[in-house]
């Protein structure tokens, strides 16, 4: 009987983070440059580059190309910058 209760307690402890206080991640990072790797079938895109030079270095020698990420949007201005701009108007 005792091993069953220890097993039950271990299961409850394992499920505890799923039940209480967890929140999904709010951070979504979308980088500005995509590499399209060359190949017979066109290759696969990788949109994880912060600079054009970084993208070019990655695709060099692979017949790949770099282009701007169509889903990239500039981050919103910091709250202090927005307040300063509103005061200046």
C-alpha positions in Angstrom: 0.0 0.0 0.0 2.8 2.4 0.8 4.4 2.3 -2.7 1.1 3.2 -4.3 0.7 6.3 -2.1 4.3 7.4 -2.9 3.5 6.9 -6.6 0.4 9.0 -6.3 2.2 11.7 -4.5 4.9 11.8 -7.2 2.2 12.0 -9.9 0.5 14.9 -8.1 3.9 16.8 -7.8 4.5 16.2 -11.5 1.1 17.6 -12.4 1.3 20.6 -10.1 3.1 23.0 -12.5 0.4 22.2 -15.2 -2.4 23.2 -12.9 -1.4 26.2 -10.9 0.2 29.5 -12.0 1.6 28.7 -15.4 1.2 31.1 -18.3 2.1 30.7 -21.9 5.1 32.6 -23.2 4.4 36.0 -24.5 7.7 36.6 -26.3 7.6 36.1 -30.1 10.8 37.0 -31.9 10.5 37.7 -35.6 13.8 38.6 -37.3 14.1 40.9 -40.3 16.1 38.6 -42.7 15.2 35.3 -44.3 17.6 32.9 -46.0 16.2 30.7 -48.8 18.6 27.8 -49.2 19.3 26.6 -52.8 18.6 23.1 -54.0 16.8 21.0 -56.5 13.4 21.5 -54.7 14.0 25.2 -53.9 15.2 24.7 -50.4 13.7 25.7 -47.1 13.5 29.2 -45.6 15.1 30.2 -42.4 13.9 33.6 -41.0 16.3 33.8 -38.0 18.8 36.5 -39.0 19.3 39.9 -37.5 21.5 41.4 -40.2 21.7 41.0 -44.0 25.5 40.2 -43.7 24.7 37.3 -41.3 22.2 35.9 -43.8 24.6 36.2 -46.7 27.3 34.5 -44.8 25.0 31.6 -44.0 23.9 31.0 -47.6 27.3 31.5 -49.2 28.2 28.5 -51.3 24.7 27.0 -51.2 23.1 28.9 -54.1 20.7 30.4 -51.6 19.4 33.9 -51.4 18.5 36.4 -48.7 15.4 38.6 -48.6 13.5 40.6 -46.1 11.1 38.7 -43.8 7.5 39.6 -44.9 6.3 39.1 -41.3 8.8 41.4 -39.7 7.5 44.6 -38.1 9.5 47.2 -36.2 9.0 46.9 -32.5 6.8 49.6 -31.0 8.6 52.6 -29.4 9.4 52.4 -25.7 6.8 54.1 -23.5 9.2 56.9 -22.5 9.8 57.7 -26.2 6.0 57.8 -26.9 5.4 60.1 -23.9 8.2 62.5 -25.1 6.7 62.6 -28.6 3.2 63.4 -27.3 4.6 66.3 -25.1 6.4 67.7 -28.2 3.2 67.9 -30.2 
